Amino acid sequence: MFLKNYSQILIIGAGPAGATASMFLTKQKIYHTLIDKAVFPRDKICGDALSGKVFSVLKKLENGIQNKIYSDENYLGSFGVKFFAPSGLSVDVPFANNIESLSVAPGFIATRKYFDNFLLENSAGEYANVIQGCEAKQITKQPDGKYKISCIGNGLTIEFVPEIVLAADGDRSIFAKQFGGKMVEENHYCAGLRVYYKNVSGFNSNNFIELHFIKKVLPGYFWVFPMSNGKANVGIGLLKKYASKNKINLRKELEDIIQNHPEISKRFSAAEPLETPKGWGLPLGSKRRKISGERFMLLGDAGSLIDPFTGEGIANAMICGMHAANVIELALEKKDYSSDLFYEYDKRVYNRLGKEFSISTTLQKLSRFPWLFNFVVKKAIKNETFRETLTAMFNDLDLRSSFKDPKFYWRIFKN
Ligand SMILES: Cc1cc2nc3c(=O)[nH]c(=O)nc-3n(C[C@H](O)[C@H](O)[C@H](O)COP(=O)(O)OP(=O)(O)OC[C@H]3O[C@@H](n4cnc5c(N)ncnc54)[C@H](O)[C@@H]3O)c2cc1C
């Protein structure tokens, strides 16, 4: 039984990481405060694609939450990914080998304005003191080891001195910069742009999301994701190191692809942008970092935990939220807020995501080579068993790790 004390735990940021931590704390009947500088529903620049990993976290809360998503028309179910090699050839990789027999889609696309608000609504309740429009502005560490967080909300200053801080305030986290050593590392950081469009044509009938690996923006990609209301989420992302080294202007590349790419431009002939391209960074998990310390844990983008190949970060942020809440239960029970105790969080997060990050880092490096990409896609088009293996790789990490083994490519070469 935990004390009815909302101020013992402060979560800064109510995106997928913070809201999920809040939902799990509520499940454990642990009182806490969740603040966000924005008032929801709010936009977040993103590709808006949610994978099955999101559902694996939600399922642990209550089945009802997941069912709400399945029955909501704001979510567009997606059954797979279409990979376009630099040659222009494409291969469809369904999320499961039997998609015809599935009753619900394994993945979804939903605007973050909608999805994040949905999570926040589910995190509100007896155990959560949710304060929107409240920005953490200044943080100091006190002699007793606690953090004093001064926030501004509605023109008022509010001060928190919690026992434990969860920094879930995204890529520009002030807590992670000040106390978690967070900085932009060009080798482990991607620049991304998003534009919503309407009337893009030519989508797959099972709403496959599309990743186009175009020579000029390797090892990044251009994406087109179908959405529920006839709109599309369109964007481009590239490792900062390559954007800087090759002086690539992503806005120009995005425009050039949409207007001049021989195949893509045809699909945009009747399309209209609904906004100007909007940019935001993707801090990648291609380097293992320490994501906790005495009295704090860094969640989601604040801990730089985005998949280095796919750019998926929502589910990873939610996985962090779940583990952080579980480790808090441990800390409160033991009344131990030391960095040793919170290192348990690092272990749990990297146990779950470390292998994926390692494979994705290899894939990201290999995707610099257009010939290799062309070769793999060409083989996949010709060979059904190989396509089925690619699908199985979504769910089987051991199989996916074959991408790191040169023998795998030799076997493809030899059929
Ligand atoms: C262009 C682009 C495309 C992407 N596409 C995808 C995709 O298709 N699928 C996918 O899974 N991932 C994608 N990602 C990654 C994904 O957006 C992030 O990994 C995810 O949003 C991380 O969630 P989070 O909760 O850690 O942070 P955020 O979602 O950024 O939430 C942080 C919250 O903290 C609040 N906040 C910030 N500072 C303060 C403060 N000082 N005080 C109080 N509150 C504060 C913010 O208002 C915000 O609500 C993409 C990212 C980009 C940039």
The ligand as an SDF file (V2000), in Angstrom:
LIG
                    3D

 53 58  0  0  0  0  0  0  0  0999 V2000
    9.9760   13.0240  -38.3310 C   0  0  0  0  0  0  0  0  0  0  0  0
    9.7520   11.9080  -37.3360 C   0  0  0  0  0  0  0  0  0  0  0  0
    9.0660   10.7580  -37.7190 C   0  0  0  0  0  0  0  0  0  0  0  0
    8.8430    9.7280  -36.7980 C   0  0  0  0  0  0  0  0  0  0  0  0
    8.0840    8.6490  -37.1750 N   0  0  0  0  0  0  0  0  0  0  0  0
    7.7970    7.6870  -36.2690 C   0  0  0  0  0  0  0  0  0  0  0  0
    6.8930    6.6200  -36.6050 C   0  0  0  0  0  0  0  0  0  0  0  0
    6.2840    6.5810  -37.6740 O   0  0  0  0  0  0  0  0  0  0  0  0
    6.6720    5.6700  -35.6680 N   0  0  0  0  0  0  0  0  0  0  0  0
    7.2730    5.7020  -34.4380 C   0  0  0  0  0  0  0  0  0  0  0  0
    7.0660    4.7710  -33.6370 O   0  0  0  0  0  0  0  0  0  0  0  0
    8.1100    6.7180  -34.0960 N   0  0  0  0  0  0  0  0  0  0  0  0
    8.3680    7.7140  -34.9550 C   0  0  0  0  0  0  0  0  0  0  0  0
    9.1570    8.7770  -34.5900 N   0  0  0  0  0  0  0  0  0  0  0  0
    9.7260    8.8130  -33.2260 C   0  0  0  0  0  0  0  0  0  0  0  0
    8.6560    9.2440  -32.1870 C   0  0  0  0  0  0  0  0  0  0  0  0
    8.0330   10.4220  -32.5970 O   0  0  0  0  0  0  0  0  0  0  0  0
    9.2950    9.4360  -30.8150 C   0  0  0  0  0  0  0  0  0  0  0  0
   10.1980    8.4000  -30.5540 O   0  0  0  0  0  0  0  0  0  0  0  0
    8.2380    9.4720  -29.6990 C   0  0  0  0  0  0  0  0  0  0  0  0
    7.4070   10.5960  -29.8400 O   0  0  0  0  0  0  0  0  0  0  0  0
    8.9120    9.4880  -28.3220 C   0  0  0  0  0  0  0  0  0  0  0  0
    7.9410    9.6470  -27.3190 O   0  0  0  0  0  0  0  0  0  0  0  0
    8.3120   10.4190  -25.9590 P   0  0  0  0  0  0  0  0  0  0  0  0
    7.1220   10.2900  -25.0850 O   0  0  0  0  0  0  0  0  0  0  0  0
    9.6250    9.9960  -25.4870 O   0  0  0  0  0  0  0  0  0  0  0  0
    8.5020   11.9550  -26.3940 O   0  0  0  0  0  0  0  0  0  0  0  0
    7.4810   12.9800  -27.0660 P   0  0  0  0  0  0  0  0  0  0  0  0
    6.4770   12.2670  -27.8540 O   0  0  0  0  0  0  0  0  0  0  0  0
    8.3190   13.9980  -27.7420 O   0  0  0  0  0  0  0  0  0  0  0  0
    6.7400   13.6390  -25.8350 O   0  0  0  0  0  0  0  0  0  0  0  0
    7.4220   14.5290  -24.9690 C   0  0  0  0  0  0  0  0  0  0  0  0
    6.3970   15.3790  -24.2400 C   0  0  0  0  0  0  0  0  0  0  0  0
    7.0930   16.2070  -23.2990 O   0  0  0  0  0  0  0  0  0  0  0  0
    6.5470   17.5090  -23.3150 C   0  0  0  0  0  0  0  0  0  0  0  0
    7.6130   18.4370  -22.8420 N   0  0  0  0  0  0  0  0  0  0  0  0
    8.7610   18.7530  -23.4880 C   0  0  0  0  0  0  0  0  0  0  0  0
    9.5050   19.5780  -22.7410 N   0  0  0  0  0  0  0  0  0  0  0  0
    8.8050   19.7950  -21.5940 C   0  0  0  0  0  0  0  0  0  0  0  0
    9.0330   20.5810  -20.4330 C   0  0  0  0  0  0  0  0  0  0  0  0
   10.1610   21.2950  -20.2840 N   0  0  0  0  0  0  0  0  0  0  0  0
    8.0950   20.5990  -19.4490 N   0  0  0  0  0  0  0  0  0  0  0  0
    6.9530   19.8770  -19.5810 C   0  0  0  0  0  0  0  0  0  0  0  0
    6.6750   19.1000  -20.6830 N   0  0  0  0  0  0  0  0  0  0  0  0
    7.5940   19.0670  -21.6650 C   0  0  0  0  0  0  0  0  0  0  0  0
    6.1420   17.7370  -24.7490 C   0  0  0  0  0  0  0  0  0  0  0  0
    5.1200   18.7220  -24.8500 O   0  0  0  0  0  0  0  0  0  0  0  0
    5.6410   16.3340  -25.1560 C   0  0  0  0  0  0  0  0  0  0  0  0
    4.2480   16.1870  -24.9570 O   0  0  0  0  0  0  0  0  0  0  0  0
    9.3690    9.8300  -35.4790 C   0  0  0  0  0  0  0  0  0  0  0  0
   10.0520   11.0010  -35.0960 C   0  0  0  0  0  0  0  0  0  0  0  0
   10.2320   12.0240  -36.0040 C   0  0  0  0  0  0  0  0  0  0  0  0
   10.9470   13.2830  -35.5660 C   0  0  0  0  0  0  0  0  0  0  0  0
  1  2  1  0
  2  3  1  0
  2 52  2  0
  3  4  2  0
  4  5  1  0
  4 50  1  0
  5  6  2  0
  6  7  1  0
  6 13  1  0
  7  8  2  0
  7  9  1  0
  9 10  1  0
 10 11  2  0
 10 12  1  0
 12 13  2  0
 13 14  1  0
 14 15  1  0
 14 50  1  0
 15 16  1  0
 16 17  1  0
 16 18  1  0
 18 19  1  0
 18 20  1  0
 20 21  1  0
 20 22  1  0
 22 23  1  0
 23 24  1  0
 24 25  2  0
 24 26  1  0
 24 27  1  0
 27 28  1  0
 28 29  2  0
 28 30  1  0
 28 31  1  0
 31 32  1  0
 32 33  1  0
 33 34  1  0
 33 48  1  0
 34 35  1  0
 35 36  1  0
 35 46  1  0
 36 37  1  0
 36 45  1  0
 37 38  2  0
 38 39  1  0
 39 40  1  0
 39 45  2  0
 40 41  1  0
 40 42  2  0
 42 43  1  0
 43 44  2  0
 44 45  1  0
 46 47  1  0
 46 48  1  0
 48 49  1  0
 50 51  2  0
 51 52  1  0
 52 53  1  0
M  END
$$$$
